[in-house]
Amino acid sequence: MASDFLHPQHRLRRRLLARLAGLTGAILAPTTGLLAPIVAWAGARNVEAFDAKAIDLALVAAGVADAVESEDVILRAPDIAENSAIVHVEIQSKVPDTRSILIFAEKNPQPLVAEFDLLPGLEPIVAVRIKMAESAHLRAVVLAGDRKYFARRETKVTLGGCAG
């Protein structure tokens, strides 16, 4: 019996069946909704805020124009960025129940650069490289419950950027 199981013909059948099962799964997975959770990770985009051309309009569209400056929002960025196409920015929030972090570059053609929605229990720290049009103030806004806080700092750029 054991020798029958190891017969080359049986091994060939097992391989063929395994390949067919894998191929069938690859074909059926997209049509049965098994891949749907991957799509669910992306949230709705605030088109009006991201498309705003001025900082005041972007803040109003994002609903954070009334944010209060706070030392509990820590914004780290270089004082001078040698290349404005890759400016490293890091934001940390010490505000309890932080649920979103937004980054604005005040003189960019579209000032709202990024928005991060955080799941409960995550440590509220984000790091990203952004592109800046020119030397400007960066603003990090934190949403925590129904409260809004921000930190601001200036970064000077020396090369290129959004404008050219």
C-alpha positions in Angstrom: 0.0 0.0 0.0 2.7 2.5 1.0 4.6 1.7 -2.2 1.4 2.4 -4.2 1.1 5.8 -2.6 4.6 6.8 -3.7 4.2 5.5 -7.2 5.3 8.2 -9.8 1.9 8.2 -11.4 0.2 9.2 -8.1 2.8 11.9 -7.4 2.0 13.4 -10.8 -1.7 13.4 -10.1 -1.2 15.1 -6.8 0.9 17.8 -8.4 -1.6 18.3 -11.1 -4.5 18.5 -8.6 -2.6 21.0 -6.5 -1.9 23.2 -9.4 -5.5 23.1 -10.6 -6.7 24.0 -7.1 -4.3 26.9 -6.9 -5.3 28.2 -10.4 -9.0 27.8 -9.5 -8.5 29.8 -6.3 -6.6 32.5 -8.2 -9.4 32.8 -10.7 -12.3 32.7 -8.2 -10.9 34.9 -5.4 -11.5 38.2 -7.1 -15.0 37.3 -8.2 -16.1 36.0 -4.9 -15.2 39.0 -2.8 -12.3 37.4 -1.0 -10.1 40.3 -2.0 -12.6 42.9 -0.9 -11.0 43.6 2.5 -7.9 44.9 0.7 -10.0 47.7 -0.9 -11.6 48.6 2.5 -8.3 49.9 3.9 -8.5 53.1 1.9 -10.9 55.7 3.4 -12.8 58.4 1.7 -10.7 61.3 0.5 -11.6 64.9 1.4 -11.4 66.2 -2.2 -12.3 69.8 -1.3 -9.5 70.0 1.3 -6.9 68.4 -0.9 -7.8 70.5 -3.9 -7.8 73.9 -2.0 -5.2 76.3 -3.4 -4.7 78.4 -0.2 -3.9 77.4 3.4 -7.0 79.2 4.8 -9.3 77.4 2.4 -7.6 74.0 3.0 -8.0 74.5 6.8 -11.7 75.3 6.5 -12.4 72.5 4.1 -10.6 70.0 6.4 -12.6 71.3 9.3 -9.6 72.3 11.4 -9.5 76.1 11.1 -10.3 76.4 14.8 -7.5 74.2 16.0 -5.6 75.4 19.1 -1.8 75.4 19.3 -0.5 72.7 21.7 2.9 71.5 23.0 1.4 68.0 23.0 1.7 67.9 19.2 5.3 67.4 18.2 6.3 68.4 14.7 9.8 67.4 13.6 11.2 68.7 10.3 14.6 70.1 9.3 15.3 73.8 9.7 16.8 73.8 6.3 16.0 71.1 3.7 18.6 70.7 1.0 16.1 69.2 -1.5 12.5 70.4 -1.3 11.4 67.3 -3.3 12.1 65.1 -0.2 11.5 66.9 3.1 11.3 64.4 6.0 8.5 65.3 8.4 7.5 63.4 11.6 4.5 64.1 13.8 3.9 62.7 17.2 0.8 63.3 19.3 0.7 63.1 23.1 -3.0 64.0 23.0 -5.1 61.1 24.3 -7.5 59.5 21.8 -5.8 60.9 18.7 -7.7 59.7 15.7 -6.3 61.7 12.8 -3.1 63.6 11.8 -3.0 66.1 9.0 0.0 67.8 7.5 -0.1 71.2 5.7 2.7 73.0 3.8 1.5 76.6 3.8 3.0 77.8 0.5 2.4 74.7 -1.5 0.0 74.9 -4.5 -2.2 72.5 -2.6 -1.4 73.0 1.1 -2.9 69.8 2.5 -0.1 67.3 1.9 -1.3 64.3 3.9 -4.0 63.0 6.2 -3.6 59.9 8.3 -6.6 58.2 10.1 -5.4 56.2 13.0 -7.1 53.1 14.4 -7.7 53.0 18.2 -4.8 51.6 20.1 -2.1 52.7 17.6 0.7 55.0 18.8 0.0 58.4 17.2 3.3 58.8 15.3 3.6 59.3 11.6 6.6 60.0 9.4 6.5 60.9 5.7 8.6 62.7 3.1 6.8 65.6 1.4 7.5 67.9 -1.4 7.5 71.7 -0.7 7.1 74.5 -3.3 9.3 76.9 -1.3 10.4 77.8 2.2 7.3 77.8 4.3 5.7 77.0 7.6 4.6 73.4 8.1 1.5 72.7 10.2 0.6 69.4 11.8 -3.0 69.2 13.0 -4.2 66.5 15.4 -7.9 65.5 15.8 -8.7 63.9 19.1 -12.3 63.3 19.9 -14.0 66.6 19.1 -10.9 68.6 19.9 -8.3 69.9 17.4 -4.7 70.9 18.1 -1.8 72.0 16.0 2.0 72.6 15.9 3.8 74.7 13.5 7.4 75.3 12.4 9.3 76.9 9.5 11.4 74.9 7.1 13.6 76.6 4.5 14.3 74.8 1.3 17.3 75.4 -1.0 16.6 73.3 -4.2 13.6 72.8 -6.6 10.2 71.8 -5.4 6.5 71.8 -6.4 6.9 74.9 -8.5 9.9 73.8 -10.6 
